[in-house]
C-alpha cells in the first residue's frame, strides 16, 4: 500500500490529477520503476565486484531495506515540495 501511495503522491506533485491522461501517469510510473531497477542492478554489480556483498549479506539486506523505506518516505512527501520532484 505504501508504494501505491508514494506513486500517487509523485504523480500528484507533478500535476497529474484526477482529470489527467492515464497514459501519462502510466508512463511516469514505468519510467520511475525502470530506472530504479536499473540503478539497483548497477549497484549490485558494483558491490559484487568488490566482494563486499557476499561477506556480510545481513548488513546489505538491512541497508537495502532502510534505503527503500527512505525512498518511499521521500516519494510520499513530494507533494509538499513539488519543485524538488526531480530530485526525489
Helices and strands as residue ranges (DSSP letters): H 2-14, H 22-49, H 57-77, G 78-84
